Amino acid sequence: MSVEQYYNMCCRYKGRAVQIRTHDGRMHRGVIRHVSNNRVYLHPIDATRNLGGFSYPFGYGYGYGGFGAGIALGAIATLALIPFFFW
């Protein structure tokens, strides 16, 4: 896929939980918060979260402006939606 196709796909899936694999083999799971011309910003999904405790509001404290980890669109090898039962 081209960078433009990944950009359009990321825009379409904004606000949804995704799993992104980059060309170097790294896996990123999170909710797409923002898409720029060359990056997609994910709010990470914490696999070890405590559902019964206190936590920060969703989107607070993760990276610049609360967007989370930025991944270059050109580094994406695959992008897939994560079903809600992973939450």
N, C-alpha and C positions, 0 to 999 in steps of 0.2 A: 504494500500500500504506500501511497505517497504521503508526504507531510500534510498536504491539503486535505486528503481523505481522513487522516487521523484528527486534524483540526475540526472538521465538520462532525465527525463522530463524537469527539469530546464535547463539542457544543451541544449536540443532541442529547448526550447523557449527563449533562450538568445537573448536579443535585442527586445523582444516583451512585450507588456503591459499585465500584469497578475493581478489577484486578489488572494491573499493567505489568507486562514483562518487557524489559529493555533488551537491546541487542547484546549487552554484556552478561545477561542471565539473571539480573536482579529482579525480584518480584516486589511490587508495591500494591498494597490494598488500601483503599480509601474512598472517600466521597469526593467527587469532582466539585470544587468550589469556584474555580475561576479558570478561564482559558484565554491566553494571550496569543499573539501571532506565532510565538515559538516555544511556549511552555504550557503545560497543564498543571494546575495546582491541586493537590489532594489533601484533604483532611484525613489523617491516618485513622484506620480502624484498630482500636486497641483490643487484641484478642484476650487480654487478661483483665478486662474491666470488672469492677465490682458493681453489679446491678443494684445492690441494696444499700450502697453507701452514698456519701456526698461526692460531688464532682464539679468541675468547672462547667459553665454553660457550653453547649456545643459550639465549636468554632473559636473558643477563647484560648489564647496562649500557644497556638501552633504556628510558628513562623511569622513572617512579616505580614501584618494586616490580618492575621487569622486564616490565611489561605493554606498553610501547611507546606508540604514538600513540593518543590517545583521540579518537574520532569520535562526534559527537552522533547518536543514532538518528534524530532528526527531520530531520537534514541528508542522510540517505541517499536517493539517487535510484534506484540499482540496486545489487544485490549478486549476484555470480556466483562460483561455484567456479572455481579455477584448476587445470587438469590437472597431474599430477605431472611432466610432461616440461619444465615451466618451471623446475624445481628444478635 
